[in-house]
Amino acid sequence: MTISDLTHSKVDPVSPKINWARVDEADNFAETVKLYRQGKYDEDSFRRFRLQHGAYGTRMTSDYAMVRVKLPAGEIYPKQFEKLSKLSEQYSIGSA
């Protein structure tokens, strides 16, 4: 392997690779939140579930949460980063 092999990757750096297992994980999270809001999921079970998936409550109030984003190997594409930024601005309470 040469330096040029490292700098001229054949992988398109702009297009994210879709890992369908992660899409299923996100769908499962959304469905569990929906069930919890409908009262079909008890609070203790939901707390364990959301903590395992990176959604942490705050001590300020139960209305707010901190969400950690999974970035396998620290890899994030520009379009993903832009979307994350927009979501952060949209849902932030401006306390950070």
C-alpha positions in Angstrom: 0.0 0.0 0.0 1.3 3.4 -0.9 0.5 6.9 0.3 -1.6 7.5 -2.9 -3.7 4.5 -2.1 -4.6 6.2 1.2 -5.3 9.6 -0.3 -7.3 8.4 -3.3 -9.9 6.2 -1.8 -12.3 4.5 -4.1 -15.1 5.0 -1.6 -17.3 8.0 -2.3 -16.8 10.3 0.7 -20.0 12.2 0.2 -22.5 9.4 0.0 -23.2 7.7 3.4 -23.3 3.9 3.4 -26.7 2.8 4.7 -26.6 0.2 7.4 -30.1 -1.2 7.4 -29.6 -2.7 10.9 -29.3 0.9 12.2 -32.4 1.9 10.4 -34.2 -1.0 12.1 -32.8 0.2 15.4 -34.1 3.7 14.8 -37.5 2.4 13.8 -37.6 0.3 17.0 -36.7 3.3 19.1 -39.5 5.4 17.5 -42.0 2.6 18.0 -41.0 2.2 21.7 -41.4 5.9 22.3 -44.8 5.8 20.7 -45.9 2.9 22.9 -44.6 4.7 26.0 -46.6 7.8 25.1 -49.7 5.7 24.7 -49.2 4.3 28.2 -48.4 0.8 26.9 -44.8 0.8 28.2 -44.1 1.3 31.9 -41.8 4.1 33.0 -39.1 1.9 34.5 -38.8 -0.3 31.5 -38.8 2.8 29.2 -36.1 4.5 31.3 -33.8 1.5 30.9 -34.6 1.3 27.2 -33.9 5.0 26.5 -30.6 4.9 28.6 -29.4 2.0 26.6 -30.1 3.9 23.4 -28.3 7.2 24.4 -31.3 9.3 25.5 -30.6 10.7 28.9 -33.1 12.7 31.1 -32.1 15.9 32.8 -32.5 16.9 36.4 -34.0 20.2 35.3 -37.3 18.8 34.3 -38.7 15.6 32.8 -39.5 17.5 29.6 -35.9 17.7 28.4 -33.3 15.1 27.5 -29.8 14.9 26.3 -29.3 12.6 23.3 -26.0 11.0 22.4 -25.5 10.2 18.7 -23.8 6.9 17.7 -20.9 7.5 15.3 -19.3 4.2 14.5 -15.5 4.8 14.2 -16.3 8.5 14.5 -17.4 8.6 10.9 -20.0 11.2 9.9 -20.7 12.5 6.4 -21.2 16.2 5.6 -24.9 15.8 4.8 -25.4 13.9 8.1 -23.5 16.5 10.0 -25.7 19.3 8.5 -28.9 17.4 9.4 -27.6 16.8 12.9 -26.8 20.5 13.2 -30.3 21.5 12.0 -32.0 19.1 14.4 -29.9 20.4 17.3 -30.9 24.0 16.5 -34.5 23.1 16.1 -34.9 21.1 19.3 -32.4 22.9 21.5 -33.5 25.0 24.5 -30.3 27.1 24.1 -28.7 26.0 27.4 -25.5 24.5 26.0 
